[in-house]
Amino acid sequence: MYKNKPVINIFTHNCNSQVLKEIFAGIEEEGLPYEISEMVYKDVDRLSYEASTNSSLEVGIGVNEYEVAIHVRQMKKGEYLFEYSGYKLKHMRVLGSNAARYAKKIPFKII
């Protein structure tokens, strides 16, 4: 977790590895780096908020066993760029891509 390293932070707690693989693939398709950290707290709000505040790209993804949230530093805690409950793998790749697209300032893909 280095704030000056240009990455999208992904903070997780007890999440499905297949979900993460899809999120990673979406970010990689957009050509941006990411860094993953397993955290002790499980609240997706806190995971995504702290991931974004520790990212030099100002984008963070929080993933727990039930939810995924994308937060950007300019938003208040509890607000999300995207939030998704109940995993559908095809949507996870798009969420990863959209996190990267926000950092690149290009239009989002539609889920």
N, C-alpha and C positions, 0 to 999 in steps of 0.2 A: 504494500500500500504506500506508494510514493506519490504525493500530490503533484510533483513536477514532472513525472513520467507521463507522456500522453497516452492514456489508456481509458477505456470504459471499465469502471469497477463493477464487479459482480459480487455482491455479498450474499451468501447463502446460509441456510440452516436446514439440515436434514432433508435435502431435496433429491429428486429423481435424477440420476445421471443421464438418462435419455433426454430429459427436458433440457438439461444443460448443454448437451451435445448439439441440440437444435438451435439454442440461443447462440452458442459459439459459432455455428455454421452461418447464421444470419449476419453476425458481426464480421466474420471473415470474408463473406461475399462482398461486403462494402469496403474491405481493405483496411479496417482499423484494428488496432490491437486491444486486447482486454486482459484483465487480471482478475482472478477469482480468489476469494477469501472465505473460508468457513468461519462463521461467527457463532458465539454462544447464545445470542438472543435470537428469537424466532419471529418477531413481529415484522411483517413485510414492509410496513411503513418505515420503521426504523432502519431496516436493512437497506432499502432503496434510498432513503434520505442520506444516511451516512456514506453510502457508496458514492452518491453524487457530490457530496461536500468534500470528499477526499479524491476527486478526479479532476485532473487539470483540464479535461474535456468537458467538465461540468455535467456529465451524464452518469447515472448510476442505475444498476438493476438490482433489485432485491428478489430473492427466490426462496420460498420455504416449501414445505411439503404440500401446500394447497394453492398458493398464489404466486404470481409474478407481477412486479410493478416496476415501471421505469419512472425515475424521478430526475428532474433537472434542477440545478442549484438555484435558479431564479424563482422556483416555486416554493410555496410554504410547505412545511412538513404536513403530511396528510393529503397533499394534492399530488396527482400523478399525471404524467404525460400519457401513459397507458397503464392499465391495470387489468389483469386477467385472472379469473378464478376458475379452477377446473381445467386441467391440462388437456389440450389437443395439440399433439406434436406439430401438426402443420402450421399452427398459429405461433408456436414458439420461435420458429425460424424467422417469421415476419417480425415478431417483437424484437428479436436481436438486430435484425436489419434496420428497423425503425429507430432503435437507440443510436445506431451508427449514423443513420441519415440525419438525425437531429444534430449530431456533432458536426456533420459535413454541411449542414444547412441546405439540404435538398429535400424535395417532397417525400412524404411517407408512402409506403406501400399500403394497400388496403387489405385488411384482414378479412 
